[in-house]
Amino acid sequence: MGMWATARRMASTTRSASSAALTFELVGKCSTTRARASILTLPHGQVNLPIFMPVATQASLKGLTPEQLEATGCRLCLNNTYHLGLKPGQEVLDAVGGAHKFQGWSHNLLTDSGGFQMVSLLKLANVTEEGVRFLSPHDGSPMLLTPEHSMSLQNSIGSDIMMQLDDVLVTTHPDKARMREAMERSVRWLDRCIAAHKYPERQNLFCIIQGGLDLEMRRECCREMVARDTPGIAIGGLSGGEAKDDFCKVVATCTEQLPELKPRYVMGIGYPEDLVVSVALGADMFDCVWPTRTARFGNAITKNGVLNMKREMYAADFGPIEEGCGCQCCRPADQQGSLGITRAFIHHNAAKETVAAHLLTLHNVWYQLNLMRQAREAIIADRFPAFVNEFFGGLYPDGQSYPSWAVNALRGVGIDLLEG
């Protein structure tokens, strides 16, 4: 497709919608799958979708300066409401003027509600209609997180996108009655979050679709949440141990129900295969700690799979982490701003110096962001199915061992990997 044909196609598909602090512009759609390319404009600048969002839990991406994170192309990353609420605490955040100033980050921030950490890190005393009761990790004293307090913390953080407090259950929870209770409570808590949100003119509140693996419950939750007309919509409760086939069915079911002109965020998703399949199913935004966490174990994400740089085979390998990668580490040393890092250097330091973790974090974050950039370019050029086949071909060069869940999900949107 020539440049002018691409421009005409983009012009014909460009549609937009806006709210007080967000504009969503759809600039391209895949003619085969549900994949979309769009521009999300937030208070701290423009973000191209689809996007992977790195997780800067404690207001920093472990080992990276804000300038290094910016150099990867990141324009939207996560902070953790629960951790920032504990330390430095709401009083400090109010005094400094929010998390952007606190961490020296001039681009966009998304914060979770704080609720997930109550589930993942602590023993819950109880979840009631009032909120989430738990024990303080510091002194064991009882604490309570309500929708109102979650909004107050996120208003103090000043994030561009803030998430509602939802009643979170793992998708494999066996009690269907409890799952329905959690779904319906999440809708009620959204109403309380909307009422408590102090700055809708400069911060965007996203709702979260719940309902476990019950597709009809997910559809029901979609209808209720869409009726609240939040600026964006998340699909929550996944990446909790469910089968990948079930994960894909939930994503496909929800995207089918959601309005076209709002961003769609699948929470907690980070493996490259998951990202590419979820984009094909119509999702736009993703986050996960995996790329940065796996870097700390000495692992590099590449187009041919994950490489364990601690292996002895890399001890005298003086090539880049990944040939052809455009990250600051992998570009040749004679290019301006590049580091020219070798596999041998990473191997040498992986077990004993933090520099290896820092460099692999730079590489892995760049890889994830670039994967979404490539997907976006392919959608705009209307060659996304070819991109998907190339991506899976790099991971599974025998053309036979594709994961069945990916084959099944992609067939549902018009891509047959086994024929590709």
MARVEX-307818 format. One line per field, with one value per residue: residue in one letter; x, y, z of N, C-alpha, C in turn; residue number from 1. Coordinates in steps of 0.02 Angstrom, whole numbers. Layout:
r: c(a;...)
n_X: c(X;...)
n_Y: c(Y;...)
n_Z: c(Z;...)
ca_X: c(X;...)
ca_Y: c(Y;...)
ca_Z: c(Z;...)
c_X: c(X;...)
c_Y: c(Y;...)
c_Z: c(Z;...)
k: c(NUM;...)
***
This chain:
r: c(m;g;m;w;a;t;a;r;r;m;a;s;t;t;r;s;a;s;s;a;a;l;t;f;e;l;v;g;k;c;s;t;t;r;a;r;a;s;i;l;t;l;p;h;g;q;v;n;l;p;i;f;m;p;v;a;t;q;a;s;l;k;g;l;t;p;e;q;l;e;a;t;g;c;r;l;c;l;n;n;t;y;h;l;g;l;k;p;g;q;e;v;l;d;a;v;g;g;a;h;k;f;q;g;w;s;h;n;l;l;t;d;s;g;g;f;q;m;v;s;l;l;k;l;a;n;v;t;e;e;g;v;r;f;l;s;p;h;d;g;s;p;m;l;l;t;p;e;h;s;m;s;l;q;n;s;i;g;s;d;i;m;m;q;l;d;d;v;l;v;t;t;h;p;d;k;a;r;m;r;e;a;m;e;r;s;v;r;w;l;d;r;c;i;a;a;h;k;y;p;e;r;q;n;l;f;c;i;i;q;g;g;l;d;l;e;m;r;r;e;c;c;r;e;m;v;a;r;d;t;p;g;i;a;i;g;g;l;s;g;g;e;a;k;d;d;f;c;k;v;v;a;t;c;t;e;q;l;p;e;l;k;p;r;y;v;m;g;i;g;y;p;e;d;l;v;v;s;v;a;l;g;a;d;m;f;d;c;v;w;p;t;r;t;a;r;f;g;n;a;i;t;k;n;g;v;l;n;m;k;r;e;m;y;a;a;d;f;g;p;i;e;e;g;c;g;c;q;c;c;r;p;a;d;q;q;g;s;l;g;i;t;r;a;f;i;h;h;n;a;a;k;e;t;v;a;a;h;l;l;t;l;h;n;v;w;y;q;l;n;l;m;r;q;a;r;e;a;i;i;a;d;r;f;p;a;f;v;n;e;f;f;g;g;l;y;p;d;g;q;s;y;p;s;w;a;v;n;a;l;r;g;v;g;i;d;l;l;e;g)
n_X: c(43;33;100;5;-113;-119;-131;-255;-335;-318;-376;-507;-544;-523;-586;-652;-667;-701;-669;-669;-531;-468;-436;-484;-430;-467;-368;-339;-392;-382;-421;-453;-442;-488;-402;-342;-278;-234;-241;-209;-242;-185;-177;-37;17;29;-12;24;-77;-93;-21;111;130;255;290;312;330;363;362;468;555;634;803;816;836;721;750;812;705;617;690;668;553;440;286;186;169;155;113;105;-31;-58;71;129;40;69;205;289;179;19;22;150;146;45;108;218;157;108;138;206;295;363;437;504;449;388;292;146;51;-19;-121;-154;-294;-257;-317;-284;-161;-195;-252;-151;-36;-64;-146;-315;-432;-565;-687;-802;-957;-922;-784;-613;-546;-396;-237;-111;48;151;130;30;-94;-272;-334;-422;-474;-569;-681;-687;-571;-473;-491;-457;-321;-270;-305;-217;-95;-104;-117;-136;-222;-332;-381;-535;-584;-603;-688;-588;-564;-478;-487;-509;-581;-687;-818;-965;-1068;-1002;-920;-1013;-1061;-945;-931;-1050;-1033;-920;-973;-1057;-960;-892;-983;-972;-839;-843;-921;-835;-723;-616;-558;-606;-586;-453;-401;-422;-544;-551;-661;-678;-700;-772;-806;-755;-730;-851;-941;-1064;-1087;-982;-1026;-1140;-1082;-1007;-1110;-1165;-1054;-1018;-1128;-1101;-1013;-872;-708;-621;-599;-568;-519;-526;-456;-393;-249;-229;-201;-287;-334;-258;-342;-465;-438;-424;-554;-626;-570;-603;-743;-773;-716;-797;-913;-885;-880;-828;-752;-672;-531;-465;-415;-320;-284;-131;-59;78;167;244;172;43;15;13;-90;-197;-206;-250;-375;-439;-398;-312;-219;-94;-13;123;230;321;421;520;546;592;709;790;822;913;868;837;720;678;648;654;623;647;804;920;1038;1134;1185;1325;1361;1361;1474;1586;1530;1521;1427;1279;1145;1026;1027;1005;916;846;871;953;1055;1087;1116;1250;1411;1467;1365;1276;1235;1220;1260;1325;1327;1380;1336;1424;1468;1349;1327;1440;1413;1288;1261;1315;1323;1223;1214;1192;1059;998;1032;973;842;821;833;728;611;614;600;467;391;426;376;239;237;273;163;64;103;86;-52;-101;-51;-126;-79;-80;-114;-7;101;72;90;228;281;246;311;445;458;424;501;489;364;263;240;157;70;-82;-186;-163;-174;-310;-375;-336;-386;-519;-529;-496;-364;-260;-138;-78;-91;-21)
n_Y: c(-60;108;269;374;304;242;356;403;297;306;431;403;319;387;437;519;546;637;681;775;771;693;636;530;463;372;302;202;41;-135;-230;-361;-420;-371;-272;-110;55;201;370;429;564;641;732;751;740;660;491;349;217;40;5;-41;-28;10;-38;63;41;98;234;236;157;11;38;126;293;434;497;395;306;384;389;265;281;279;346;336;269;160;195;140;143;93;71;200;270;220;252;380;433;516;648;698;685;777;893;906;917;812;653;664;773;729;619;667;655;695;650;546;466;317;253;113;57;24;-82;-211;-245;-267;-390;-468;-455;-456;-528;-533;-464;-444;-417;-298;-211;-83;-71;-127;-217;-235;-291;-187;-184;-138;-123;-210;-161;-135;-84;12;16;113;150;290;330;276;354;479;461;439;559;642;589;626;564;536;442;356;215;135;76;-94;-250;-377;-537;-691;-764;-899;-928;-1031;-1008;-962;-879;-790;-732;-665;-575;-499;-442;-364;-281;-211;-129;-48;11;83;186;254;292;381;482;526;574;707;787;783;857;856;731;562;440;268;133;-41;-196;-338;-512;-637;-795;-813;-784;-725;-654;-564;-494;-434;-353;-269;-197;-126;-50;23;105;199;284;315;389;292;112;-35;-208;-320;-433;-538;-640;-722;-855;-926;-1032;-1002;-1004;-975;-847;-776;-788;-710;-581;-562;-569;-457;-346;-348;-296;-167;14;90;207;226;202;37;-64;-198;-271;-309;-385;-453;-541;-561;-636;-635;-499;-472;-557;-507;-376;-409;-453;-337;-252;-114;-65;-112;-184;-240;-315;-407;-391;-308;-374;-500;-460;-437;-562;-595;-611;-586;-514;-560;-558;-688;-759;-783;-752;-824;-742;-781;-899;-1002;-1004;-875;-813;-776;-707;-579;-506;-399;-387;-416;-440;-309;-241;-87;-26;72;-3;-103;-45;-9;39;150;233;382;412;279;124;7;-122;-287;-463;-538;-449;-427;-558;-575;-489;-523;-606;-541;-401;-253;-181;-259;-298;-173;-136;-239;-214;-91;-138;-235;-161;-72;-165;-214;-96;-64;-174;-149;-30;-76;-160;-62;14;-84;-105;19;19;-82;-214;-302;-442;-506;-458;-521;-656;-651;-618;-729;-826;-794;-833;-967;-1052;-1174;-1178;-1259;-1280;-1188;-1111;-1185;-1109;-981;-1003;-1040;-924;-825;-877;-851;-718;-710;-745;-873;-958;-1078;-1086;-980)
n_Z: c(0;-47;8;-4;-18;106;186;143;186;325;348;318;421;537;689;831;1010;1159;1330;1485;1521;1429;1264;1135;989;851;732;642;583;584;442;450;583;753;787;832;799;883;951;1107;1203;1344;1503;1520;1395;1230;1187;1096;1043;1007;1171;1283;1456;1566;1738;1869;2017;2148;2119;2035;1902;1927;1949;1842;1782;1768;1647;1572;1561;1486;1368;1312;1245;1318;1368;1455;1610;1754;1924;2096;2195;2324;2382;2372;2449;2575;2588;2509;2577;2596;2643;2612;2472;2442;2486;2399;2279;2203;2115;1992;2005;2117;2072;1961;1831;1678;1595;1564;1696;1764;1891;1996;2097;2225;2283;2233;2289;2418;2409;2352;2432;2568;2712;2706;2817;2796;2666;2641;2609;2640;2618;2595;2721;2810;2876;2939;2862;2936;3078;3108;3139;3117;2958;2834;2670;2569;2430;2428;2497;2415;2300;2354;2385;2254;2194;2263;2219;2087;1963;1786;1735;1835;1931;1972;2136;2150;2184;2199;2135;2104;1942;1944;2056;2150;2195;2132;2173;2258;2163;2083;2179;2197;2070;2059;2169;2130;2032;2109;2191;2095;2070;2192;2184;2075;2131;2231;2169;2151;2051;1910;1797;1769;1792;1744;1773;1764;1739;1794;1722;1789;1836;1826;1744;1689;1553;1525;1641;1630;1517;1570;1668;1585;1521;1630;1675;1560;1550;1646;1589;1596;1560;1508;1495;1586;1583;1706;1833;1769;1717;1826;1842;1764;1623;1463;1352;1411;1460;1338;1287;1378;1356;1220;1227;1307;1234;1124;1173;1211;1194;1040;1036;1150;1258;1288;1415;1464;1611;1693;1600;1511;1441;1281;1181;1234;1228;1088;1041;1116;1066;937;972;1002;1106;1188;1285;1404;1549;1653;1776;1734;1625;1684;1804;1760;1701;1810;1845;1754;1623;1451;1342;1179;1000;965;1076;1256;1326;1434;1509;1599;1563;1521;1388;1341;1384;1309;1208;1101;1037;1020;1143;1074;905;790;870;927;1048;1178;1234;1140;1016;900;965;904;871;909;1076;1108;1193;1162;1221;1261;1251;1326;1424;1496;1540;1622;1728;1775;1885;1994;1996;1998;1882;1768;1781;1769;1638;1564;1599;1534;1401;1395;1423;1315;1212;1233;1218;1087;1018;1025;955;828;802;797;684;587;592;548;418;370;375;478;503;435;510;633;598;566;690;773;699;724;857;853;753;686;636;681;817;880;1017;1067;1119;1068;931;924;974;882;763;786;753;621;582;533;600;565;432;392)
ca_X: c(0;73;93;-57;-169;-121;-157;-328;-368;-319;-424;-575;-559;-511;-644;-627;-713;-663;-700;-637;-458;-445;-461;-468;-437;-456;-336;-332;-420;-365;-479;-465;-452;-518;-347;-351;-224;-267;-201;-239;-213;-196;-151;36;41;0;9;2;-102;-86;38;129;148;299;265;359;291;378;375;529;566;693;869;818;819;666;777;822;639;593;727;640;491;383;249;134;190;114;133;64;-67;-50;138;141;-1;106;268;301;119;-23;42;209;124;9;156;262;116;92;191;247;349;401;484;535;422;347;243;84;50;-81;-117;-206;-336;-231;-352;-253;-107;-226;-265;-90;19;-84;-204;-374;-477;-634;-709;-872;-982;-888;-719;-568;-513;-335;-191;-54;110;201;120;-24;-156;-324;-339;-480;-472;-635;-679;-674;-501;-434;-495;-420;-250;-253;-307;-155;-42;-111;-109;-177;-274;-340;-426;-584;-575;-649;-685;-546;-556;-445;-538;-521;-618;-739;-885;-996;-1107;-954;-898;-1066;-1060;-887;-946;-1101;-1004;-875;-1015;-1077;-901;-878;-1026;-943;-777;-862;-945;-781;-668;-617;-530;-620;-565;-382;-383;-472;-561;-570;-696;-646;-748;-760;-852;-721;-730;-920;-946;-1126;-1076;-939;-1068;-1182;-1040;-993;-1169;-1171;-998;-1023;-1181;-1073;-980;-805;-668;-590;-627;-520;-541;-487;-463;-359;-180;-232;-193;-335;-308;-252;-403;-517;-417;-440;-627;-649;-550;-644;-812;-778;-704;-856;-966;-863;-885;-770;-713;-643;-474;-480;-354;-320;-239;-86;-38;145;204;235;118;-20;4;-4;-156;-247;-216;-292;-443;-469;-377;-266;-172;-73;41;145;297;363;482;572;564;633;775;829;845;962;835;825;664;697;598;660;610;683;872;949;1106;1179;1212;1396;1369;1367;1533;1632;1488;1530;1372;1231;1093;985;1048;954;875;860;876;1016;1106;1104;1141;1323;1443;1485;1306;1268;1191;1216;1307;1364;1334;1385;1310;1477;1468;1290;1340;1491;1386;1218;1253;1349;1319;1156;1215;1163;986;979;1038;921;778;817;820;663;558;615;571;394;363;436;329;175;247;270;93;26;120;56;-124;-112;-37;-171;-42;-74;-109;61;142;60;124;300;297;244;364;508;459;415;525;471;298;218;229;121;25;-150;-231;-154;-203;-383;-398;-325;-435;-582;-530;-479;-295;-244;-66;-55;-90;17)
ca_Y: c(0;168;319;412;259;236;419;406;249;334;485;376;284;430;460;537;564;669;700;834;766;639;632;466;469;309;321;145;-23;-192;-252;-432;-432;-314;-228;-38;103;263;420;447;626;647;796;757;727;611;421;309;151;3;23;-76;20;-17;-28;97;29;145;297;229;93;-12;45;174;363;456;511;331;280;426;372;204;299;274;408;320;213;150;199;97;184;64;83;272;291;204;289;433;451;567;716;717;694;842;948;914;932;753;605;686;814;689;573;699;624;746;618;524;414;280;221;65;82;3;-142;-274;-261;-295;-460;-505;-449;-458;-569;-491;-479;-448;-370;-283;-158;-21;-70;-183;-214;-275;-277;-146;-223;-108;-138;-258;-129;-140;-28;7;52;122;185;361;340;262;414;532;447;449;631;670;568;667;523;555;391;325;158;127;20;-148;-309;-419;-609;-726;-791;-970;-934;-1081;-989;-918;-828;-739;-697;-617;-523;-455;-404;-314;-232;-168;-78;0;48;133;244;290;323;438;534;550;599;780;826;751;900;845;661;517;381;211;78;-107;-249;-400;-566;-702;-828;-819;-735;-687;-606;-512;-451;-394;-301;-220;-153;-81;-4;68;153;252;331;338;405;232;51;-89;-277;-339;-500;-590;-659;-750;-927;-958;-1057;-949;-1005;-938;-777;-748;-783;-652;-520;-556;-555;-388;-296;-349;-258;-101;66;94;268;231;156;-27;-81;-264;-260;-361;-428;-432;-584;-536;-672;-610;-432;-473;-587;-461;-323;-437;-459;-271;-214;-59;-46;-170;-172;-299;-309;-462;-373;-282;-426;-552;-431;-444;-632;-605;-633;-537;-529;-548;-581;-761;-787;-757;-778;-822;-717;-811;-962;-998;-996;-804;-786;-746;-684;-506;-475;-363;-428;-439;-410;-268;-205;-16;4;105;-53;-146;-9;-9;89;211;275;431;395;207;98;-47;-175;-355;-518;-559;-402;-442;-623;-565;-451;-543;-639;-508;-328;-230;-149;-304;-293;-108;-137;-283;-178;-45;-176;-268;-110;-50;-219;-215;-36;-68;-224;-116;18;-115;-180;-3;29;-136;-92;78;-1;-138;-276;-331;-516;-524;-444;-574;-716;-641;-619;-798;-862;-782;-871;-1038;-1056;-1236;-1169;-1313;-1285;-1130;-1130;-1196;-1054;-925;-1025;-1037;-855;-788;-902;-818;-651;-713;-762;-944;-964;-1140;-1075;-919)
ca_Z: c(0;-52;62;-11;-3;179;214;130;229;392;351;316;483;595;727;897;1063;1212;1394;1512;1525;1384;1196;1104;916;816;669;597;605;543;403;464;655;789;808;820;813;904;987;1171;1228;1416;1527;1513;1327;1184;1193;1040;1060;1069;1212;1344;1508;1619;1805;1915;2078;2202;2085;1995;1870;1964;1918;1787;1794;1725;1580;1537;1543;1432;1307;1282;1210;1364;1381;1505;1652;1813;1995;2139;2245;2391;2407;2381;2505;2636;2590;2560;2613;2564;2664;2572;2403;2439;2496;2341;2220;2164;2099;1936;2033;2165;2038;1904;1771;1645;1551;1596;1747;1780;1957;2015;2152;2289;2306;2215;2336;2478;2394;2334;2480;2638;2731;2714;2871;2770;2615;2654;2566;2658;2586;2606;2786;2809;2930;2919;2858;2980;3149;3117;3158;3066;2912;2790;2606;2540;2366;2439;2515;2354;2258;2387;2374;2184;2182;2289;2174;2027;1903;1728;1735;1900;1926;2025;2182;2133;2226;2156;2147;2049;1897;1958;2118;2137;2220;2083;2209;2280;2103;2065;2230;2183;2009;2073;2215;2091;1999;2161;2212;2042;2083;2248;2160;2034;2176;2274;2126;2160;1996;1845;1742;1755;1802;1714;1811;1723;1771;1785;1710;1827;1820;1821;1679;1668;1499;1531;1695;1601;1474;1614;1698;1532;1512;1688;1677;1502;1565;1690;1542;1617;1500;1482;1523;1595;1594;1765;1861;1729;1735;1893;1841;1719;1560;1414;1311;1448;1459;1272;1280;1417;1321;1159;1247;1331;1181;1080;1206;1233;1143;996;1044;1217;1266;1320;1453;1495;1667;1717;1544;1491;1395;1213;1145;1261;1202;1017;1034;1145;1016;884;999;1008;1165;1172;1337;1445;1597;1690;1804;1710;1588;1729;1852;1728;1690;1872;1847;1701;1562;1399;1297;1110;951;960;1141;1314;1333;1501;1497;1647;1536;1505;1316;1324;1418;1260;1152;1099;1000;1062;1175;1018;842;757;919;927;1115;1193;1249;1083;958;898;1008;868;861;962;1131;1118;1243;1133;1271;1234;1292;1372;1481;1536;1573;1674;1785;1791;1950;2049;1994;1978;1816;1719;1787;1743;1565;1538;1606;1477;1340;1396;1416;1246;1170;1241;1187;1015;992;1016;900;766;793;777;615;544;589;506;349;358;366;544;502;416;570;683;574;573;762;798;664;759;920;839;684;652;607;702;890;907;1072;1041;1139;1022;867;930;981;820;714;799;722;550;567;543;605;534;360;379)
c_X: c(44;57;26;-118;-176;-151;-233;-365;-372;-371;-495;-594;-551;-576;-619;-684;-671;-705;-658;-560;-430;-477;-437;-483;-419;-429;-328;-363;-398;-428;-496;-484;-487;-464;-360;-287;-257;-218;-241;-204;-235;-165;-75;60;7;30;-19;-18;-103;-20;47;153;193;273;320;327;301;394;443;529;633;757;873;803;758;690;788;755;610;626;703;579;430;352;191;158;147;150;84;34;-55;18;151;98;32;168;283;239;84;-1;101;189;87;59;199;223;105;153;233;308;394;454;517;514;373;294;185;95;-19;-71;-172;-243;-306;-261;-317;-199;-135;-238;-199;-38;-1;-140;-263;-413;-548;-642;-783;-895;-946;-821;-679;-533;-453;-291;-131;9;163;191;61;-90;-207;-325;-398;-467;-542;-628;-661;-601;-455;-433;-454;-345;-230;-259;-244;-96;-44;-103;-157;-234;-274;-393;-474;-561;-627;-639;-651;-547;-516;-499;-555;-557;-679;-810;-917;-1037;-1061;-928;-950;-1068;-1003;-900;-995;-1074;-956;-913;-1036;-1018;-880;-919;-998;-878;-793;-882;-888;-724;-670;-596;-543;-598;-491;-357;-441;-482;-585;-608;-660;-701;-727;-811;-820;-721;-801;-934;-1010;-1121;-1031;-981;-1113;-1143;-1022;-1050;-1174;-1115;-1001;-1075;-1156;-1030;-914;-762;-634;-614;-572;-555;-497;-495;-428;-286;-177;-230;-243;-301;-308;-313;-458;-501;-438;-515;-654;-632;-593;-716;-821;-768;-763;-911;-948;-868;-821;-724;-692;-585;-494;-415;-363;-265;-195;-59;30;184;192;179;50;-37;-21;-74;-210;-259;-262;-365;-476;-451;-321;-209;-158;-19;61;215;346;425;538;593;609;703;819;852;893;933;822;768;686;642;601;650;653;751;896;1023;1157;1212;1284;1409;1379;1432;1582;1594;1488;1480;1325;1182;1048;1007;991;909;895;867;946;1072;1132;1132;1217;1353;1460;1425;1296;1217;1185;1270;1349;1376;1337;1353;1361;1478;1408;1302;1388;1461;1319;1211;1281;1344;1250;1155;1183;1087;961;979;985;852;768;799;749;605;556;584;495;361;369;390;261;179;241;199;52;39;88;-20;-138;-101;-83;-133;-33;-72;-39;109;134;95;200;321;299;296;432;514;457;436;508;402;247;198;196;77;-47;-197;-225;-183;-279;-408;-392;-371;-502;-587;-497;-408;-284;-169;-40;-57;-45;85)
c_Y: c(62;218;354;368;249;298;424;358;275;388;458;342;328;453;474;550;594;677;756;831;713;647;566;472;403;325;263;83;-77;-216;-325;-444;-372;-264;-156;0;169;309;438;510;636;713;805;732;670;542;384;239;107;18;-28;-23;-13;2;0;98;84;215;296;160;68;-5;97;244;381;470;447;300;318;406;307;219;296;343;397;260;213;169;159;138;159;82;158;300;276;246;315;454;511;638;741;729;760;900;960;930;873;712;626;726;773;646;603;670;672;717;589;467;382;249;170;92;70;-62;-206;-294;-289;-370;-498;-506;-465;-507;-522;-512;-488;-399;-360;-228;-92;-16;-133;-173;-260;-255;-238;-190;-196;-129;-185;-227;-133;-76;-41;48;53;152;259;374;326;323;471;523;462;522;665;650;609;629;545;506;358;270;157;73;-33;-205;-363;-492;-639;-759;-863;-981;-980;-1061;-939;-864;-772;-699;-645;-560;-473;-412;-348;-260;-185;-113;-25;42;99;195;287;325;385;497;566;582;675;819;794;793;891;774;617;455;326;161;12;-160;-311;-453;-633;-729;-838;-765;-695;-636;-549;-465;-406;-337;-247;-171;-103;-29;46;122;210;301;359;349;345;172;-2;-156;-305;-412;-555;-598;-685;-825;-963;-984;-1001;-947;-965;-864;-743;-740;-723;-587;-509;-539;-482;-337;-292;-304;-184;-49;74;152;280;182;95;-54;-150;-264;-322;-407;-405;-477;-562;-570;-647;-541;-434;-502;-540;-401;-348;-443;-392;-231;-165;-49;-106;-148;-237;-285;-359;-438;-346;-334;-479;-526;-440;-516;-647;-625;-575;-559;-512;-574;-656;-796;-757;-791;-770;-805;-744;-875;-952;-986;-922;-773;-751;-724;-607;-471;-438;-411;-458;-403;-371;-230;-131;15;32;55;-87;-110;-8;50;154;255;320;407;321;184;41;-104;-244;-406;-540;-514;-416;-507;-614;-534;-478;-571;-598;-432;-306;-199;-193;-301;-227;-108;-182;-253;-129;-82;-204;-219;-85;-102;-217;-155;-39;-119;-192;-62;-18;-138;-121;15;-21;-126;-34;61;-58;-201;-312;-408;-540;-513;-500;-639;-711;-646;-691;-842;-853;-823;-946;-1051;-1121;-1232;-1221;-1309;-1224;-1152;-1133;-1139;-995;-941;-1017;-965;-816;-813;-866;-748;-651;-727;-836;-952;-1025;-1136;-1017;-929)
c_Z: c(0;3;57;3;72;211;203;176;301;398;354;381;545;625;797;946;1119;1274;1422;1509;1479;1316;1166;1029;883;747;620;627;556;506;414;537;686;810;787;834;830;938;1050;1196;1300;1440;1520;1445;1291;1193;1133;1064;998;1104;1267;1394;1560;1688;1850;1984;2130;2174;2050;1963;1895;1924;1864;1811;1751;1654;1540;1517;1485;1366;1274;1239;1254;1376;1430;1544;1716;1877;2036;2196;2316;2420;2418;2437;2572;2644;2520;2599;2581;2582;2623;2499;2394;2443;2434;2277;2174;2143;2040;1961;2079;2130;1976;1837;1738;1600;1594;1646;1751;1849;1964;2076;2220;2312;2291;2264;2401;2470;2387;2389;2552;2650;2744;2776;2844;2712;2627;2606;2579;2622;2602;2673;2785;2868;2904;2916;2906;3053;3162;3137;3102;3023;2866;2727;2577;2470;2375;2456;2455;2308;2288;2377;2302;2163;2207;2245;2110;1962;1848;1719;1804;1895;1985;2074;2163;2182;2184;2180;2090;2008;1911;2024;2108;2155;2172;2116;2233;2220;2081;2115;2215;2122;2024;2121;2178;2055;2051;2185;2158;2054;2140;2227;2119;2079;2216;2234;2125;2097;1927;1785;1725;1769;1777;1757;1763;1766;1757;1778;1749;1806;1810;1751;1653;1616;1502;1587;1671;1558;1517;1646;1647;1524;1569;1688;1619;1515;1609;1650;1569;1554;1469;1521;1528;1603;1648;1783;1823;1752;1806;1894;1796;1656;1508;1367;1345;1450;1394;1262;1318;1381;1260;1175;1268;1275;1133;1107;1215;1176;1103;1013;1117;1222;1307;1350;1484;1548;1680;1663;1518;1446;1323;1174;1169;1234;1130;1006;1060;1099;960;906;1013;1069;1147;1221;1382;1493;1630;1718;1773;1672;1632;1780;1821;1711;1751;1883;1790;1634;1514;1354;1226;1064;942;1027;1195;1319;1405;1495;1548;1619;1510;1431;1296;1351;1370;1198;1151;1053;1047;1094;1121;955;810;804;920;995;1127;1206;1186;1023;959;936;971;852;921;1014;1146;1166;1215;1181;1237;1281;1344;1434;1526;1574;1632;1736;1811;1861;2008;2050;1969;1909;1763;1721;1758;1667;1534;1546;1550;1413;1339;1389;1344;1200;1173;1207;1111;982;979;961;832;751;768;704;567;538;542;432;327;337;433;543;483;475;621;662;580;646;787;762;696;822;908;766;648;619;629;776;920;965;1047;1059;1091;954;870;933;916;764;723;770;652;532;582;541;566;458;341;350)
k: c(1;2;3;4;5;6;7;8;9;10;11;12;13;14;15;16;17;18;19;20;21;22;23;24;25;26;27;28;29;30;31;32;33;34;35;36;37;38;39;40;41;42;43;44;45;46;47;48;49;50;51;52;53;54;55;56;57;58;59;60;61;62;63;64;65;66;67;68;69;70;71;72;73;74;75;76;77;78;79;80;81;82;83;84;85;86;87;88;89;90;91;92;93;94;95;96;97;98;99;100;101;102;103;104;105;106;107;108;109;110;111;112;113;114;115;116;117;118;119;120;121;122;123;124;125;126;127;128;129;130;131;132;133;134;135;136;137;138;139;140;141;142;143;144;145;146;147;148;149;150;151;152;153;154;155;156;157;158;159;160;161;162;163;164;165;166;167;168;169;170;171;172;173;174;175;176;177;178;179;180;181;182;183;184;185;186;187;188;189;190;191;192;193;194;195;196;197;198;199;200;201;202;203;204;205;206;207;208;209;210;211;212;213;214;215;216;217;218;219;220;221;222;223;224;225;226;227;228;229;230;231;232;233;234;235;236;237;238;239;240;241;242;243;244;245;246;247;248;249;250;251;252;253;254;255;256;257;258;259;260;261;262;263;264;265;266;267;268;269;270;271;272;273;274;275;276;277;278;279;280;281;282;283;284;285;286;287;288;289;290;291;292;293;294;295;296;297;298;299;300;301;302;303;304;305;306;307;308;309;310;311;312;313;314;315;316;317;318;319;320;321;322;323;324;325;326;327;328;329;330;331;332;333;334;335;336;337;338;339;340;341;342;343;344;345;346;347;348;349;350;351;352;353;354;355;356;357;358;359;360;361;362;363;364;365;366;367;368;369;370;371;372;373;374;375;376;377;378;379;380;381;382;383;384;385;386;387;388;389;390;391;392;393;394;395;396;397;398;399;400;401;402;403;404;405;406;407;408;409;410;411;412;413;414;415;416;417;418;419;420)
***
